[in-house]
């Protein structure tokens, strides 16, 4: 799939016959986000390992989907590695904006040591609110000179004319911002339109 184009840019210039492993942090989320992001991962090579999955502590479905995906993947790549991590949800559905600020700050505070521990080369996310504190944590680590992570944001296929709240925030901070509908490319010129990729 065309998603491999921006992901391949990260590995470009790496020398040697075999591409060194790339530590990948994947932000999963409820409401179909996990299903979409796993579709994106299904085509990645074994070079993207280990894969660190991060999702909200109140997300009851993502872990089962991820474990099932990784079990099938292990049939092709038996040495593949992955880890699972839960963080506080930054914003619940219908939560007020005022209280959302507090919970998001708490989630960032919680995410920072986790991101520092994992030090991912690449972060892949597609819209769940959980991706905002994770990406902000990664940006802070980069500003502090600790670890520079490449952020690839893929807006959900459901967003046809407007960006999600997460997308509106991370549009300004992601290294690659991918949309799946042409109208969004017109409205957000920094974005990359690759057609439907999930």
C-alpha positions, 0 to 999 in steps of 0.5 A: 500500500501507499502508506509504505511510501512515507514509512520507507522514507524513514529507512532511506539511507540506512546502509547494509544488506538488511534494514536495521529494526525500527522501533514502532509505537502504534496508538490504538483506540476504540470506535474502529481506530484499532481495526483501521490501524491494524490494517495498515500494519498488516503490510509492514515487514519484519523490520518494524519491530518491536511494535509497542501498542498504546491504548486507553485504560478504559478501552476493553476491545483493543487488546484482544484485537491486537493479540489476535493480529500479532498471533497471526503475524507470528505465523509469518514472522516468528521472531516478531516482538510486541508489547502492550501499554495502557495509559489514562484516556485523555478525553471521554465521549461527551466530556466537557472541554474544561475537564478535558484539559485536566485529563489530557495534561494528566495523560501527557504526564503519564505518557512521558516516562513511557515514551522515554522508556520505549524511545520509538523511531516511528509513531503511527496513529490514526485519530483516537484521542489517546494519540495526542498525549503520546505524540506531545510526549514524543515531541517534548523528548525531541525538544529535550534532545533525548529522542527524535521520533517520526510521527505519521498520522493517518486520518480515519477513512470516516473523516471525509470533509473535516478533520477529527479533533486529534487531527486538527491538533496533530496536523501542525506537529506530525511529520507526515499527515495522511488523508484519504479524501481529496477534499481534506487535501484541499483544505489542509495543504500540508497533508498527503493524499494517498487515496483510500489506504484502509 
